């Protein structure tokens, strides 16, 4: 379950965290117009990435032979099978 969460939500969270840094730097430089513009674009980018990643299958078996080879050993180790 945690692997699914990281793979699906991780990229969007990373973009949002980077956006927070950019907005903070713009506010620190007293460029509130730039902070507003960057913040809105980062929100759109994070939502788009999250939407695109959520459209992918969440189960490793649906990812084909490569996905099964990569994720199956990890899932077996974590469940103790």
TARAHU-V290939 format. One record per residue. N is the residue number from 1. RES is the residue in one small letter. NEAR is the number of other ideal C-beta (glycine too) atoms within 8 Angstrom. Layout:
N&RES&NEAR, N&RES&NEAR
This chain:
1&x&4, 2&x&6, 3&x&10, 4&x&8, 5&x&9, 6&x&8, 7&x&8, 8&x&11, 9&x&10, 10&x&9, 11&x&9, 12&x&12, 13&x&9, 14&x&8, 15&x&12, 16&x&11, 17&x&8, 18&x&9, 19&x&14, 20&x&8, 21&x&8, 22&x&10, 23&x&12, 24&x&8, 25&x&8, 26&x&12, 27&x&10, 28&x&6, 29&x&7, 30&x&5, 31&x&8, 32&x&8, 33&x&6, 34&x&9, 35&x&11, 36&x&8, 37&x&8, 38&x&12, 39&x&10, 40&x&8, 41&x&8, 42&x&14, 43&x&10, 44&x&8, 45&x&10, 46&x&13, 47&x&9, 48&x&8, 49&x&11, 50&x&12, 51&x&8, 52&x&8, 53&x&12, 54&x&7, 55&x&5, 56&x&7, 57&x&5, 58&x&6, 59&x&6, 60&x&10, 61&x&6, 62&x&8, 63&x&10, 64&x&6, 65&x&5, 66&x&7, 67&x&11, 68&x&11, 69&x&8, 70&x&9, 71&x&11, 72&x&9, 73&x&8, 74&x&9, 75&x&10, 76&x&8, 77&x&7, 78&x&8, 79&x&6, 80&x&4, 81&x&3
